[in-house]
Amino acid sequence: MKKILRSIAFNSFSLFLTSQVFSGVRILGGLGAVLLSGAVLSLLSLTLKPVLKLLSFPINAITFGTFTIVINAIILYILTLFVKQISIHAFIWQGISYAGFVVPKFSFGTIMAFLLIAISLSCIKIALEWLTQS
């Protein structure tokens, strides 16, 4: 039970933080929508993700595990189908310039937005798990 509640909390916080960082993620409905989406994402990750990993094992083995990003993006897409308060759409990243290094403006299409958001959610959740391990 504690593991499930922790997963819901981490997924909810990851979704909230991602929606604050990327303009392509919108969560309507406030805290209730964030908690609901975290619960649904946890449920999808616990039930559907192992099945998708098993079905895509040959591709995942060939790509040394990087196909897991696509699986996470699929789970995220299914989340947007179930929870109507969450939407992920194409967006433009304005770029950054610091100390002579320039990363130019870049446009993310819908598929790339799902992949980027999936990577972001995974990184945030991994960091939270690392910070709270005992």
N, C-alpha and C positions, 0 to 999 in steps of 0.2 A: 504494500500500500504506500509505503514511504517513497519507494522508487517511482511509482506512478505519479504521485503528487510532485515530486522533484522534477520529473520529466515535463509535467504540465507547466510548472513554474518557469523552467528554463526555456521551453518553447514559447511561452507567452512573452517573456522578457526579450527573447531573441527576435520575435516578430515585431514587438514594439520598437526596439532599438533599430531594427532594419527599416521600419517605416519612417523613422526619424532621419536616417542617413540618406536613403534613396528616395527620390521623388516619384519613382515608378510604383511604389507600394502605398496603397491607401487602405486604412482601416477606419471604417465608419461605425459609430456606435459606442465609442468610449471603452472603458475598462471591461465591461461585460463582453463586448465583442472580442477583445484581446484574450480574455480568459477562455471564452468558448473556442476560439480558433486554436489556442494552445492545447486545449483538451482534445479537439478533433485531430490536430496534427500529431499529438502523442498517440492517439488511438490508431491513426493511419500508419505511424511508424512502427507500432508494436504488431500490427496485424498484416498490413499489406507489404511493407518493406521487405520482410524475410521471403515472402513469396516471389516478389520481383527480383530479389537477389538470387534466389534459386533458379528462376527461369533464365536469367541473364548471366549465369555463371560462366559459360564459355567466353562471352564477350568481355566480361569483367576480368577473366584470367588473362586474356590476350592484351587488354589495355592496362594491366597491372593495377586494377582497382579504380581507375579514373572514371569508368562508366558509372560508378556509384553517384557521381554528380548528376548524371542524367536521371537516375532513379530518384534522387532527391527532388529534382525539378518536376518529375511526374507526380510525386506525392504532393508537392506544392500546388501543382495544377489541379489535382483532385481536391485539395483543400479549398481552392477558390470556387470549385463547383458546389461543394457542400455548404460552405459559409459564405453567404452572399455579401457580407459586410467587408470582405477582403477582396481587393482587386489589384492585379499586377498588370501593368501595361508598359508600352515602350516609353523610354525617357532619354533625355540628353544629359550627359555628364559634362559639366562646364570646364573640366580640366583644372590643372594646378601648375603653378610656377613657384619654385623655391630654390634659392641659391644657385641660379643658373640652370637648374634642371627644369625642363618644361614637359608636361604631359598634356597633349592637346585635347581639345573638345572632342567628345566621342558620342555617337548616337547608338543606343542599344535598342534593337528591335524587340519584339515580344518574346521570342524564344531565347534570345540572349539575356533579356531581363530575367526570365525565369531561372536560367542557369546561374546568373550572377547572384540573384537573391538566394538561391539554394546554397551556393558556396558561402555566402555571408551568414546565413542561418547556421550552417554546419560549423563554421569557424567560431561564431559566438557561443554556440552550445558547447563545443569542445573546450573553449576557454573557461566557461562557467563550471563545467565538470572538473576541470583541472584545478580551479581555484577553491572548490568546495570539497575536494577529496580529503579523506581523513586517514 
